[in-house]
C-alpha cells in the first residue's frame, strides 16, 4: 500500500509550517496541492512558502505555470502521483499540503469524471449563467450541492460550476455524492490526512492579519506587475483570493484599506467553504490548535496518527 501524509484545511490555519516541520523530521519533500500556488508571479497573494522554507525543504508544483495557463485536476493527479511514487521509491514519505479540496481528492482517490456529459443541459446552464451572472450560479450550486461548492475558490470557476449543475440536473444527485461513491470503491493511496482546528474567531483573526502582512510584503506591487505583464483584468487568476480587490484599488476605484477589508472578507468566506469540504471527509483527523500550540507538538501528533494507520 502506498502511504503519504496530507496537511489540509482552511487558509491561514498553519498548513505550510506543519508540512515543512514534517518534511524536516522525515527527511522528505513537500507536494503543493494549492490551486493558486501553481502560478508564477503570485507568491505573495497566494501565501506560498517562503524562499527560506523552499531552500530548507524541496517543494513541488509551486510557480510552475504562467497565470493564464490551466492546471486540470487530471494533469495534477498524474504529476503528483508520479512525484510521490518517486519519493516512495527513494524511501521517503510524501507530504502533500494544500486547501484545494479538488486537487487533494484527485491525488488520494483518483480523478472522477462522473456521468456522461449532456450538451443540451450544459448549453442551457451556460445560457442561464449569462443571464444571471456567475455569483448567482455559484449560489444555485450551494443550494443543491454545498459540499462540492465549498471547494471552489470563487464564482469564476464556471467550468466546474457548470459540470456540477449539469450532473445534478441529469441525475438528481449532487456531484459530491458521485465523488464519495467513487472514493469508497477506489482508494489506491492510504493517506493520513490532518487539519488544524482553530476557534473560528481566532482563525478569522489570523486571516485578517495575513492579508495585512501580504500587503506589507508587496501584494499591491505583485498585482501591478501581473497587469503590466499583459494579463487581462478579467483573467480568472486575477479574480481570485483578493487579487480582484487589489486590482480595483490599482484602477483608482477604491482606497487601499477598503480593498484590503474586501480581501479579508473574501478569504474568510473561502476558509468557511474549505472547512465545509474537509469536514465532509470523515478521513480527516482534526488537531485542536491555539496560538500556544508548538509546531513540534503538532508535527509529533501528526506522526502519531500516521503511525497508527501504518
Short mmCIF file of the C-alpha atoms (twelve columns), coordinates in Angstrom:
data_MODEL
# 
_entry.id   MODEL 
# 
loop_
_atom_site.group_PDB 
_atom_site.id 
_atom_site.type_symbol 
_atom_site.label_atom_id 
_atom_site.label_alt_id 
_atom_site.label_comp_id 
_atom_site.label_asym_id 
_atom_site.label_seq_id 
_atom_site.Cartn_x 
_atom_site.Cartn_y 
_atom_site.Cartn_z 
_atom_site.pdbx_PDB_model_num 
ATOM 1   C CA . UNK A 1   0.000   0.000  0.000   1 
ATOM 2   C CA . UNK A 2   1.334   3.412  -0.960  1 
ATOM 3   C CA . UNK A 3   1.474   5.781  2.031   1 
ATOM 4   C CA . UNK A 4   1.541   9.554  2.344   1 
ATOM 5   C CA . UNK A 5   0.644   12.385 4.703   1 
ATOM 6   C CA . UNK A 6   -1.639  15.245 3.662   1 
ATOM 7   C CA . UNK A 7   -1.913  18.501 5.606   1 
ATOM 8   C CA . UNK A 8   -5.246  20.045 4.609   1 
ATOM 9   C CA . UNK A 9   -7.771  22.542 5.920   1 
ATOM 10  C CA . UNK A 10  -8.651  26.230 5.676   1 
ATOM 11  C CA . UNK A 11  -6.416  29.076 4.623   1 
ATOM 12  C CA . UNK A 12  -4.208  30.662 7.316   1 
ATOM 13  C CA . UNK A 13  -4.503  27.623 9.600   1 
ATOM 14  C CA . UNK A 14  -0.765  26.889 9.535   1 
ATOM 15  C CA . UNK A 15  -0.595  24.158 6.897   1 
ATOM 16  C CA . UNK A 16  2.712   25.253 5.382   1 
ATOM 17  C CA . UNK A 17  4.570   25.441 8.699   1 
ATOM 18  C CA . UNK A 18  3.319   21.992 9.694   1 
ATOM 19  C CA . UNK A 19  4.194   20.465 6.305   1 
ATOM 20  C CA . UNK A 20  7.726   21.903 6.460   1 
ATOM 21  C CA . UNK A 21  8.166   20.627 10.021  1 
ATOM 22  C CA . UNK A 22  7.025   17.146 8.954   1 
ATOM 23  C CA . UNK A 23  9.311   17.147 5.917   1 
ATOM 24  C CA . UNK A 24  12.278  18.073 8.098   1 
ATOM 25  C CA . UNK A 25  11.540  15.257 10.538  1 
ATOM 26  C CA . UNK A 26  11.003  12.707 7.796   1 
ATOM 27  C CA . UNK A 27  13.802  13.964 5.508   1 
ATOM 28  C CA . UNK A 28  11.348  14.194 2.638   1 
ATOM 29  C CA . UNK A 29  9.785   16.656 0.196   1 
ATOM 30  C CA . UNK A 30  6.505   18.593 0.003   1 
ATOM 31  C CA . UNK A 31  3.918   18.426 -2.786  1 
ATOM 32  C CA . UNK A 32  1.720   21.520 -3.035  1 
ATOM 33  C CA . UNK A 33  -1.996  20.967 -3.616  1 
ATOM 34  C CA . UNK A 34  -2.900  24.649 -3.657  1 
ATOM 35  C CA . UNK A 35  -4.762  25.567 -6.834  1 
ATOM 36  C CA . UNK A 36  -3.325  29.098 -6.926  1 
ATOM 37  C CA . UNK A 37  0.285   28.367 -6.000  1 
ATOM 38  C CA . UNK A 38  0.812   26.603 -9.336  1 
ATOM 39  C CA . UNK A 39  1.180   30.014 -10.984 1 
ATOM 40  C CA . UNK A 40  4.313   32.128 -11.310 1 
ATOM 41  C CA . UNK A 41  4.452   35.686 -10.043 1 
ATOM 42  C CA . UNK A 42  1.697   35.157 -7.466  1 
ATOM 43  C CA . UNK A 43  3.743   34.064 -4.456  1 
ATOM 44  C CA . UNK A 44  2.669   36.866 -2.118  1 
ATOM 45  C CA . UNK A 45  -1.063  36.818 -2.789  1 
ATOM 46  C CA . UNK A 46  -1.238  33.030 -2.503  1 
ATOM 47  C CA . UNK A 47  0.882   32.898 0.676   1 
ATOM 48  C CA . UNK A 48  3.297   30.498 -0.981  1 
ATOM 49  C CA . UNK A 49  6.130   29.043 1.135   1 
ATOM 50  C CA . UNK A 50  8.975   31.497 1.592   1 
ATOM 51  C CA . UNK A 51  12.260  31.123 -0.257  1 
ATOM 52  C CA . UNK A 52  13.843  30.117 3.043   1 
ATOM 53  C CA . UNK A 53  11.278  27.338 3.507   1 
ATOM 54  C CA . UNK A 54  11.771  26.154 -0.061  1 
ATOM 55  C CA . UNK A 55  15.549  26.183 0.316   1 
ATOM 56  C CA . UNK A 56  15.259  24.177 3.526   1 
ATOM 57  C CA . UNK A 57  12.732  21.661 2.155   1 
ATOM 58  C CA . UNK A 58  12.145  20.943 -1.520  1 
ATOM 59  C CA . UNK A 59  8.628   21.872 -2.668  1 
ATOM 60  C CA . UNK A 60  6.953   20.652 -5.860  1 
ATOM 61  C CA . UNK A 61  4.294   22.365 -8.022  1 
ATOM 62  C CA . UNK A 62  4.868   25.973 -6.913  1 
ATOM 63  C CA . UNK A 63  5.263   28.611 -9.620  1 
ATOM 64  C CA . UNK A 64  5.358   26.080 -12.455 1 
ATOM 65  C CA . UNK A 65  2.809   27.714 -14.809 1 
ATOM 66  C CA . UNK A 66  2.124   31.185 -16.215 1 
ATOM 67  C CA . UNK A 67  -1.029  32.814 -14.785 1 
ATOM 68  C CA . UNK A 68  -3.043  32.308 -17.972 1 
ATOM 69  C CA . UNK A 69  -2.462  28.534 -18.069 1 
ATOM 70  C CA . UNK A 70  -4.742  25.893 -16.584 1 
ATOM 71  C CA . UNK A 71  -3.897  23.025 -14.269 1 
ATOM 72  C CA . UNK A 72  -6.552  20.388 -14.860 1 
ATOM 73  C CA . UNK A 73  -7.157  18.081 -11.927 1 
ATOM 74  C CA . UNK A 74  -6.317  15.074 -14.084 1 
ATOM 75  C CA . UNK A 75  -2.950  16.547 -15.010 1 
ATOM 76  C CA . UNK A 76  -2.226  17.333 -11.370 1 
ATOM 77  C CA . UNK A 77  -3.176  13.797 -10.343 1 
ATOM 78  C CA . UNK A 78  -0.684  12.298 -12.793 1 
ATOM 79  C CA . UNK A 79  2.139   14.680 -11.907 1 
ATOM 80  C CA . UNK A 80  1.636   14.461 -8.143  1 
ATOM 81  C CA . UNK A 81  1.344   10.675 -8.096  1 
ATOM 82  C CA . UNK A 82  4.458   10.299 -10.219 1 
ATOM 83  C CA . UNK A 83  6.387   12.573 -7.863  1 
ATOM 84  C CA . UNK A 84  5.040   10.825 -4.772  1 
ATOM 85  C CA . UNK A 85  5.859   7.399  -6.199  1 
ATOM 86  C CA . UNK A 86  9.384   8.588  -6.931  1 
ATOM 87  C CA . UNK A 87  9.739   9.713  -3.306  1 
ATOM 88  C CA . UNK A 88  8.491   6.352  -2.054  1 
ATOM 89  C CA . UNK A 89  10.995  4.648  -4.329  1 
ATOM 90  C CA . UNK A 90  13.722  6.606  -2.579  1 
ATOM 91  C CA . UNK A 91  12.441  5.562  0.834   1 
ATOM 92  C CA . UNK A 92  10.721  8.866  1.607   1 
ATOM 93  C CA . UNK A 93  7.142   9.510  2.760   1 
ATOM 94  C CA . UNK A 94  5.472   12.169 0.567   1 
ATOM 95  C CA . UNK A 95  3.928   15.146 2.377   1 
ATOM 96  C CA . UNK A 96  1.046   16.742 0.494   1 
ATOM 97  C CA . UNK A 97  -0.167  20.180 1.602   1 
ATOM 98  C CA . UNK A 98  -2.981  22.411 0.423   1 
ATOM 99  C CA . UNK A 99  -6.507  23.607 0.931   1 
ATOM 100 C CA . UNK A 100 -7.834  22.940 -2.579  1 
ATOM 101 C CA . UNK A 101 -10.125 20.000 -1.993  1 
ATOM 102 C CA . UNK A 102 -10.412 19.026 -5.652  1 
ATOM 103 C CA . UNK A 103 -6.657  18.540 -6.063  1 
ATOM 104 C CA . UNK A 104 -6.227  16.772 -2.720  1 
ATOM 105 C CA . UNK A 105 -9.062  14.431 -3.695  1 
ATOM 106 C CA . UNK A 106 -7.573  13.856 -7.159  1 
ATOM 107 C CA . UNK A 107 -4.311  12.720 -5.588  1 
ATOM 108 C CA . UNK A 108 -5.858  10.491 -2.924  1 
ATOM 109 C CA . UNK A 109 -8.825  8.998  -4.755  1 
ATOM 110 C CA . UNK A 110 -8.043  9.471  -8.416  1 
ATOM 111 C CA . UNK A 111 -9.874  11.682 -10.863 1 
ATOM 112 C CA . UNK A 112 -13.575 11.044 -11.251 1 
ATOM 113 C CA . UNK A 113 -15.379 12.363 -14.332 1 
ATOM 114 C CA . UNK A 114 -18.897 11.353 -13.318 1 
ATOM 115 C CA . UNK A 115 -21.850 10.613 -15.622 1 
ATOM 116 C CA . UNK A 116 -21.579 11.203 -19.347 1 
ATOM 117 C CA . UNK A 117 -21.888 14.842 -20.416 1 
ATOM 118 C CA . UNK A 118 -25.140 16.175 -21.836 1 
ATOM 119 C CA . UNK A 119 -24.516 19.027 -24.248 1 
ATOM 120 C CA . UNK A 120 -28.115 20.251 -24.227 1 
ATOM 121 C CA . UNK A 121 -28.138 20.648 -20.447 1 
ATOM 122 C CA . UNK A 122 -24.697 22.264 -20.451 1 
ATOM 123 C CA . UNK A 123 -25.740 24.842 -23.026 1 
ATOM 124 C CA . UNK A 124 -28.871 25.665 -21.037 1 
ATOM 125 C CA . UNK A 125 -26.831 26.165 -17.852 1 
ATOM 126 C CA . UNK A 126 -24.294 28.363 -19.657 1 
ATOM 127 C CA . UNK A 127 -27.114 30.479 -21.107 1 
ATOM 128 C CA . UNK A 128 -28.574 30.895 -17.639 1 
ATOM 129 C CA . UNK A 129 -25.169 31.975 -16.341 1 
ATOM 130 C CA . UNK A 130 -25.025 34.709 -18.981 1 
ATOM 131 C CA . UNK A 131 -28.415 35.965 -17.801 1 
ATOM 132 C CA . UNK A 132 -27.924 35.917 -14.026 1 
ATOM 133 C CA . UNK A 133 -24.138 36.026 -13.570 1 
ATOM 134 C CA . UNK A 134 -21.508 33.748 -12.063 1 
ATOM 135 C CA . UNK A 135 -22.270 34.609 -8.430  1 
ATOM 136 C CA . UNK A 136 -25.894 33.555 -8.812  1 
ATOM 137 C CA . UNK A 137 -24.833 30.278 -10.408 1 
ATOM 138 C CA . UNK A 138 -22.472 29.517 -7.524  1 
ATOM 139 C CA . UNK A 139 -25.307 30.305 -5.123  1 
ATOM 140 C CA . UNK A 140 -27.510 27.853 -7.010  1 
ATOM 141 C CA . UNK A 141 -24.807 25.201 -6.710  1 
ATOM 142 C CA . UNK A 142 -24.534 25.846 -2.967  1 
ATOM 143 C CA . UNK A 143 -28.278 25.191 -2.704  1 
ATOM 144 C CA . UNK A 144 -28.107 21.741 -4.325  1 
ATOM 145 C CA . UNK A 145 -24.539 20.644 -3.508  1 
ATOM 146 C CA . UNK A 146 -22.929 22.694 -0.695  1 
ATOM 147 C CA . UNK A 147 -20.146 20.147 -0.251  1 
ATOM 148 C CA . UNK A 148 -18.846 20.409 -3.818  1 
ATOM 149 C CA . UNK A 149 -19.469 24.158 -3.978  1 
ATOM 150 C CA . UNK A 150 -17.309 24.626 -0.889  1 
ATOM 151 C CA . UNK A 151 -14.134 23.600 -2.708  1 
ATOM 152 C CA . UNK A 152 -14.396 26.350 -5.341  1 
ATOM 153 C CA . UNK A 153 -12.245 29.411 -4.662  1 
ATOM 154 C CA . UNK A 154 -14.601 31.818 -6.464  1 
ATOM 155 C CA . UNK A 155 -17.651 32.148 -8.682  1 
ATOM 156 C CA . UNK A 156 -15.318 32.387 -11.673 1 
ATOM 157 C CA . UNK A 157 -14.673 28.638 -11.709 1 
ATOM 158 C CA . UNK A 158 -17.516 28.259 -14.172 1 
ATOM 159 C CA . UNK A 159 -16.241 25.055 -15.784 1 
ATOM 160 C CA . UNK A 160 -16.724 23.162 -12.520 1 
ATOM 161 C CA . UNK A 161 -19.904 25.022 -11.567 1 
ATOM 162 C CA . UNK A 162 -21.499 24.116 -14.907 1 
ATOM 163 C CA . UNK A 163 -20.351 20.499 -14.634 1 
ATOM 164 C CA . UNK A 164 -21.720 20.073 -11.099 1 
ATOM 165 C CA . UNK A 165 -25.078 21.628 -12.006 1 
ATOM 166 C CA . UNK A 166 -25.210 19.512 -15.164 1 
ATOM 167 C CA . UNK A 167 -24.717 16.311 -13.153 1 
ATOM 168 C CA . UNK A 168 -27.386 17.372 -10.665 1 
ATOM 169 C CA . UNK A 169 -29.911 18.137 -13.406 1 
ATOM 170 C CA . UNK A 170 -29.030 14.929 -15.216 1 
ATOM 171 C CA . UNK A 171 -29.173 12.557 -12.235 1 
ATOM 172 C CA . UNK A 172 -30.948 14.374 -9.419  1 
ATOM 173 C CA . UNK A 173 -27.946 13.701 -7.182  1 
ATOM 174 C CA . UNK A 174 -25.187 16.075 -6.008  1 
ATOM 175 C CA . UNK A 175 -21.851 15.723 -7.787  1 
ATOM 176 C CA . UNK A 176 -20.206 15.302 -4.368  1 
ATOM 177 C CA . UNK A 177 -22.232 12.099 -3.847  1 
ATOM 178 C CA . UNK A 178 -20.753 10.632 -7.011  1 
ATOM 179 C CA . UNK A 179 -17.275 11.608 -5.835  1 
ATOM 180 C CA . UNK A 180 -17.846 9.953  -2.461  1 
ATOM 181 C CA . UNK A 181 -19.049 6.689  -4.004  1 
ATOM 182 C CA . UNK A 182 -16.054 6.642  -6.323  1 
ATOM 183 C CA . UNK A 183 -13.743 7.205  -3.343  1 
ATOM 184 C CA . UNK A 184 -15.309 4.355  -1.384  1 
ATOM 185 C CA . UNK A 185 -14.662 1.879  -4.196  1 
ATOM 186 C CA . UNK A 186 -11.205 3.084  -5.258  1 
ATOM 187 C CA . UNK A 187 -8.558  4.070  -2.754  1 
ATOM 188 C CA . UNK A 188 -5.135  3.295  -4.219  1 
ATOM 189 C CA . UNK A 189 -3.268  5.517  -1.759  1 
ATOM 190 C CA . UNK A 190 -3.514  5.270  2.011   1 
ATOM 191 C CA . UNK A 191 -3.118  8.870  3.098   1 
ATOM 192 C CA . UNK A 192 -3.177  10.183 6.653   1 
ATOM 193 C CA . UNK A 193 -4.998  13.495 6.367   1 
ATOM 194 C CA . UNK A 194 -4.668  16.065 9.153   1 
ATOM 195 C CA . UNK A 195 -6.146  19.532 9.545   1 
ATOM 196 C CA . UNK A 196 -5.620  22.123 12.248  1 
ATOM 197 C CA . UNK A 197 -8.848  23.086 14.017  1 
ATOM 198 C CA . UNK A 198 -8.936  26.683 15.263  1 
ATOM 199 C CA . UNK A 199 -11.654 28.532 17.102  1 
ATOM 200 C CA . UNK A 200 -13.363 30.349 14.251  1 
ATOM 201 C CA . UNK A 201 -12.807 33.800 15.719  1 
ATOM 202 C CA . UNK A 202 -9.083  33.070 16.090  1 
ATOM 203 C CA . UNK A 203 -8.865  31.720 12.546  1 
ATOM 204 C CA . UNK A 204 -10.523 34.854 11.203  1 
ATOM 205 C CA . UNK A 205 -8.053  36.979 13.179  1 
ATOM 206 C CA . UNK A 206 -5.211  35.049 11.551  1 
ATOM 207 C CA . UNK A 207 -6.760  35.615 8.120   1 
ATOM 208 C CA . UNK A 208 -7.131  39.344 8.751   1 
ATOM 209 C CA . UNK A 209 -3.541  39.576 9.934   1 
ATOM 210 C CA . UNK A 210 -2.261  37.579 6.965   1 
ATOM 211 C CA . UNK A 211 -3.904  39.937 4.456   1 
ATOM 212 C CA . UNK A 212 -2.256  42.904 6.169   1 
ATOM 213 C CA . UNK A 213 1.098   41.106 6.108   1 
ATOM 214 C CA . UNK A 214 0.726   40.282 2.413   1 
ATOM 215 C CA . UNK A 215 0.057   43.926 1.595   1 
ATOM 216 C CA . UNK A 216 3.104   44.944 3.642   1 
ATOM 217 C CA . UNK A 217 5.142   42.318 1.763   1 
ATOM 218 C CA . UNK A 218 4.296   43.810 -1.635  1 
ATOM 219 C CA . UNK A 219 0.994   42.291 -2.744  1 
ATOM 220 C CA . UNK A 220 -0.054  45.517 -4.464  1 
ATOM 221 C CA . UNK A 221 3.205   45.626 -6.426  1 
ATOM 222 C CA . UNK A 222 2.861   41.940 -7.309  1 
ATOM 223 C CA . UNK A 223 -0.629  42.540 -8.713  1 
ATOM 224 C CA . UNK A 224 0.587   45.603 -10.636 1 
ATOM 225 C CA . UNK A 225 3.374   43.515 -12.219 1 
ATOM 226 C CA . UNK A 226 0.876   40.896 -13.370 1 
ATOM 227 C CA . UNK A 227 -1.276  43.558 -15.009 1 
ATOM 228 C CA . UNK A 228 1.757   45.308 -16.502 1 
ATOM 229 C CA . UNK A 229 2.920   41.968 -17.904 1 
ATOM 230 C CA . UNK A 230 -0.211  41.903 -20.018 1 
ATOM 231 C CA . UNK A 231 -2.533  39.632 -18.083 1 
ATOM 232 C CA . UNK A 232 -6.049  40.843 -18.674 1 
ATOM 233 C CA . UNK A 233 -8.062  42.219 -15.777 1 
ATOM 234 C CA . UNK A 234 -10.745 39.596 -16.418 1 
ATOM 235 C CA . UNK A 235 -8.257  36.719 -16.195 1 
ATOM 236 C CA . UNK A 236 -9.624  34.189 -13.694 1 
ATOM 237 C CA . UNK A 237 -6.387  34.225 -11.652 1 
ATOM 238 C CA . UNK A 238 -6.772  37.964 -11.068 1 
ATOM 239 C CA . UNK A 239 -10.321 37.494 -9.816  1 
ATOM 240 C CA . UNK A 240 -9.451  35.036 -7.067  1 
ATOM 241 C CA . UNK A 241 -8.403  35.262 -3.428  1 
ATOM 242 C CA . UNK A 242 -8.183  39.017 -3.159  1 
ATOM 243 C CA . UNK A 243 -6.381  39.870 -6.406  1 
ATOM 244 C CA . UNK A 244 -9.633  41.266 -7.749  1 
ATOM 245 C CA . UNK A 245 -9.891  43.700 -4.830  1 
ATOM 246 C CA . UNK A 246 -6.267  44.814 -5.215  1 
ATOM 247 C CA . UNK A 247 -6.845  45.345 -8.952  1 
ATOM 248 C CA . UNK A 248 -9.850  47.566 -8.161  1 
ATOM 249 C CA . UNK A 249 -7.574  49.678 -5.959  1 
ATOM 250 C CA . UNK A 250 -4.953  49.899 -8.714  1 
ATOM 251 C CA . UNK A 251 -7.597  51.214 -11.109 1 
ATOM 252 C CA . UNK A 252 -8.241  54.030 -8.640  1 
ATOM 253 C CA . UNK A 253 -11.784 52.895 -7.873  1 
ATOM 254 C CA . UNK A 254 -11.326 52.468 -4.111  1 
ATOM 255 C CA . UNK A 255 -8.972  53.123 -1.217  1 
ATOM 256 C CA . UNK A 256 -6.337  50.559 -0.267  1 
ATOM 257 C CA . UNK A 257 -7.822  49.838 3.163   1 
ATOM 258 C CA . UNK A 258 -11.256 49.313 1.603   1 
ATOM 259 C CA . UNK A 259 -9.720  46.861 -0.862  1 
ATOM 260 C CA . UNK A 260 -7.848  45.130 1.967   1 
ATOM 261 C CA . UNK A 261 -11.014 44.706 4.012   1 
ATOM 262 C CA . UNK A 262 -12.817 43.258 0.997   1 
ATOM 263 C CA . UNK A 263 -9.906  40.827 0.513   1 
ATOM 264 C CA . UNK A 264 -10.121 39.800 4.182   1 
ATOM 265 C CA . UNK A 265 -13.811 39.088 3.748   1 
ATOM 266 C CA . UNK A 266 -13.120 37.081 0.591   1 
ATOM 267 C CA . UNK A 267 -10.531 34.956 2.423   1 
ATOM 268 C CA . UNK A 268 -12.847 34.378 5.396   1 
ATOM 269 C CA . UNK A 269 -15.605 33.157 3.105   1 
ATOM 270 C CA . UNK A 270 -13.174 30.877 1.317   1 
ATOM 271 C CA . UNK A 271 -11.998 29.461 4.656   1 
ATOM 272 C CA . UNK A 272 -15.604 28.688 5.564   1 
ATOM 273 C CA . UNK A 273 -16.095 26.803 2.287   1 
ATOM 274 C CA . UNK A 274 -12.841 24.889 2.834   1 
ATOM 275 C CA . UNK A 275 -13.961 23.818 6.312   1 
ATOM 276 C CA . UNK A 276 -17.250 22.572 4.874   1 
ATOM 277 C CA . UNK A 277 -15.378 20.500 2.297   1 
ATOM 278 C CA . UNK A 278 -12.855 18.907 4.638   1 
ATOM 279 C CA . UNK A 279 -15.344 18.295 7.461   1 
ATOM 280 C CA . UNK A 280 -17.394 16.269 4.983   1 
ATOM 281 C CA . UNK A 281 -14.428 13.910 4.541   1 
ATOM 282 C CA . UNK A 282 -14.526 11.691 7.616   1 
ATOM 283 C CA . UNK A 283 -10.977 10.501 6.941   1 
ATOM 284 C CA . UNK A 284 -9.556  13.872 8.003   1 
ATOM 285 C CA . UNK A 285 -8.110  13.996 11.533  1 
ATOM 286 C CA . UNK A 286 -8.673  17.404 13.131  1 
ATOM 287 C CA . UNK A 287 -5.997  18.522 15.604  1 
ATOM 288 C CA . UNK A 288 -7.037  21.213 18.073  1 
ATOM 289 C CA . UNK A 289 -4.843  24.266 17.742  1 
ATOM 290 C CA . UNK A 290 -4.334  27.539 19.633  1 
ATOM 291 C CA . UNK A 291 -1.758  30.320 19.482  1 
ATOM 292 C CA . UNK A 292 0.119   28.474 22.232  1 
ATOM 293 C CA . UNK A 293 0.408   25.245 20.202  1 
ATOM 294 C CA . UNK A 294 4.005   24.470 19.257  1 
ATOM 295 C CA . UNK A 295 4.772   23.328 15.739  1 
ATOM 296 C CA . UNK A 296 6.844   20.462 17.155  1 
ATOM 297 C CA . UNK A 297 3.869   19.173 19.158  1 
ATOM 298 C CA . UNK A 298 1.596   19.402 16.105  1 
ATOM 299 C CA . UNK A 299 4.123   17.514 13.986  1 
ATOM 300 C CA . UNK A 300 4.509   14.875 16.683  1 
ATOM 301 C CA . UNK A 301 0.736   14.348 16.862  1 
ATOM 302 C CA . UNK A 302 0.548   14.078 13.067  1 
ATOM 303 C CA . UNK A 303 3.260   11.419 13.028  1 
ATOM 304 C CA . UNK A 304 1.492   9.536  15.817  1 
ATOM 305 C CA . UNK A 305 -1.674  9.418  13.689  1 
ATOM 306 C CA . UNK A 306 0.359   8.344  10.667  1 
ATOM 307 C CA . UNK A 307 1.990   5.501  12.613  1 
ATOM 308 C CA . UNK A 308 -1.393  4.372  13.960  1 
ATOM 309 C CA . UNK A 309 -2.622  3.939  10.389  1 
ATOM 310 C CA . UNK A 310 0.501   2.140  9.198   1 
# 
